[in-house]
Amino acid sequence: MIFSILLTAVFLFMAVYSFAFIRPNAIRFLLCLAYFVGIFFVWNPDITSTIAHFFGIGRGLDFFLILLLVAIINALVLLARHINSQHRAVTNLARYIALQNARPGDNKTE
């Protein structure tokens, strides 16, 4: 019971945080929906077993751990793509600044 209350508080905090700081409305809506579904499953864990059996998985926890693993892998791929694009942007900016600061005939390495 105490853990259910704690998880509910965490999910509610995450939903409020998402609503306050996530800008695209579609993403904000999906995150809040996921948190409220999480709260529902915290208080009704037997439903997760029913859903898992429908998909041919033995326990509800196993099913949601598989979903969590897929979500984490997806997030890591998206994060890696974002970091790569940021790296390319910084490299291009550094090249631009270096070319702007370069003076013809000024050789500082000698």
N, C-alpha and C positions, 0 to 999 in steps of 0.2 A: 504494500500500500504506500509506504513512504517513497519507494523508488518510482512508483507511478506518478505521485505528486511531483517529485523532482523532475522527471522526464516531461511532464506537462508544463512545468514552469520553464524548462529549457526550450521546449518547442514554441511556447508562447513568446518568449524573449526573441527567439530567432525569427518568428513571424513578424513581430513588431519592428525588429531591426531591418528585415527585408522590405517591409512596407515603407520604412522611413528613408532608406538609403539606396535601394535598388531603383534605377531610373526607368528602364524599359518596362512599361506596364504589363506586358505579356509575361515577362520573366518574373516580375513581382507577384503576379497572380498565380503562376505555377508554383513558385516557392511557398507562398502562403497556403495554397491548396495542399501541397505535400506535407507541410507541418501540421495542418489540421487533420489530415488523414492519419498522420503519425500519432497524434493525440487520440484519435478514435481507436486505433489499433492498440495503443497502450492500455486503454480501459476495456477493450474487448479482444483479448488475445486469442480466443477460440476461433474467431473469424479468420485469422491468418492461417490456421491449420486447414480450414475448409478451402480457402483459396489455394493453398499449397497442394492439397490432395487433388484439386481440379486440374492442376498442371502436372500431376504425377510426381510430386516431391513429398517426402514423408512428413516433414514437420514444417510449420509456418516460419519458424526462425531460419531454417535452412533456405527457404525460398527468398526471404527478405535479405539474407546475407548474400545470396547470389545477385539479387538486384542491386544491393549496395556495392558489391564488387564491380559490377558493370558500370555503375554511376561513377565510381572513383576512377576507373580506367578511362572513361570518357572525359572526366574533368582533367585528368593528367594530360591527355592528348591535347585538349583545348588549351590548357595552360602552356604546354610546350610550344604549340603553334604561336601563341601570343608572345611568349618570351623570344622566340626566333624572330618574329616580325619586329619586336622592339629592338633587338640586337641589330637587325639590318638598318633600322631607322637611325640608330645612334651611329653606326658606321658611316652611313651616308652623310649625316650631319657633321661628323668629324672630318670627313673628306672635304666637304664644302668649306668648313672653317679653315682647314689647312690651305686650301687653294686661295681663299680670300686673303689670308695672312701672308702668303708667299710673295716675295718681292723678286722681280727678275734681277739677276746678278748678285743677290745677297746670299752668300754661302756661309752659314754659321758653323759648318762642320770642320772647317780648316783652321 
